[in-house]
């Protein structure tokens, strides 16, 4: 990963964490995020939640629109760097939020909150 980009991303993420009173918890670009199979960055709202880190998973699960499924194939694995470098760059600033945090964004809307239930998996 380009260190200049990495530094810029971590600065954005730290600012977001400070804004919401969250701990900064880096998201390694070579670890995996779960992203919905039908993810579309233009289909709002965009949702994200972070469970605890496990093995090669960042704990992040991201989906677009209001539809969410419990089906086992709803999410596919994607390296976090691919989210950062083009798949959905507008969510990069949230990826430094620690496990237990969620976000929901849409044009003109930003909601970020801590959900302790996410830590109990």
C-alpha positions in Angstrom: 0.0 0.0 0.0 1.2 3.5 -0.8 2.4 5.1 2.5 1.2 8.5 1.5 -2.3 7.2 0.9 -2.1 5.1 4.1 -1.1 8.2 6.1 -3.9 10.3 4.6 -6.5 7.6 5.3 -5.3 7.2 8.9 -5.5 11.0 9.4 -9.1 11.0 8.1 -10.0 8.1 10.2 -8.5 9.6 13.4 -10.5 12.8 12.7 -13.7 10.8 12.4 -13.0 8.9 15.6 -12.3 12.2 17.4 -15.6 13.7 16.0 -17.6 10.9 17.5 -15.6 10.2 20.7 -14.5 6.8 19.4 -11.2 5.0 19.9 -9.1 4.8 16.8 -8.6 1.2 15.7 -6.7 0.9 12.4 -8.1 -1.1 9.6 -5.3 -3.1 7.9 -5.7 -2.8 4.1 -4.6 -6.4 3.6 -7.3 -7.8 6.0 -10.8 -8.6 4.8 -14.1 -6.8 5.1 -17.4 -8.3 4.5 -19.3 -6.4 1.7 -22.7 -7.3 0.4 -22.6 -9.2 -2.8 -24.9 -6.6 -4.5 -23.1 -3.6 -2.9 -23.7 -0.4 -5.0 -22.1 2.8 -3.7 -24.9 4.8 -5.3 -27.6 2.9 -3.5 -28.2 4.7 -0.2 -28.1 4.4 2.6 -24.6 2.8 3.0 -24.4 0.9 6.3 -21.4 -0.4 8.2 -20.8 -2.2 11.4 -17.7 -3.6 13.1 -17.5 -6.8 15.1 -14.3 -7.8 16.9 -11.3 -8.6 14.7 -10.8 -12.3 14.0 -7.9 -13.9 12.2 -7.7 -12.1 8.8 -11.0 -10.2 9.2 -11.2 -6.5 10.2 -14.7 -7.2 11.6 -16.3 -4.7 9.2 -19.5 -5.6 7.4 -20.8 -3.1 4.8 -23.9 -3.1 2.7 -25.9 -0.6 0.6 -29.6 0.2 0.6 -32.0 -0.7 3.4 -32.0 -4.4 2.5 -30.1 -6.7 4.8 -30.1 -10.5 4.7 -29.1 -13.1 7.2 -28.3 -15.5 4.3 -24.8 -17.0 4.5 -23.8 -15.7 1.1 -25.1 -12.1 1.6 -21.5 -10.9 2.3 -18.4 -11.6 0.3 -14.8 -11.0 1.4 -12.9 -8.1 0.0 -9.5 -6.7 1.0 -10.0 -3.4 2.8 -7.5 -1.8 0.5 -10.0 -2.3 -2.4 -12.6 -0.4 -0.5 -10.1 2.3 0.2 -8.9 2.5 -3.4 -12.0 2.8 -5.4 -14.9 0.5 -4.4 -16.3 3.0 -2.0 -13.8 5.7 -1.0 -16.4 7.8 0.9 -16.6 5.2 3.7 -12.8 5.1 4.3 -13.0 7.7 7.0 -15.2 5.4 9.1 -13.0 2.3 8.9 -10.8 3.4 11.8 -13.8 3.2 14.2 -13.2 0.5 16.8 -15.2 -2.8 17.1 -18.7 -2.0 18.3 -19.2 1.0 16.1 -21.7 1.5 13.3 -22.3 4.1 10.6 -25.1 4.9 8.2 -24.6 7.5 5.5 -26.6 9.0 2.7 -26.3 12.3 0.8 -26.6 15.0 3.5 -26.9 12.4 6.3 -24.3 10.9 8.6 -25.1 8.8 11.7 -22.4 7.1 13.7 -23.0 5.3 17.0 -21.6 2.7 19.4 -23.6 -0.6 19.6 -22.3 -2.8 22.4 -24.2 -5.8 21.1 -21.7 -6.0 18.2 -19.1 -7.0 20.7 -21.1 -10.1 21.8 -20.7 -12.6 19.0 
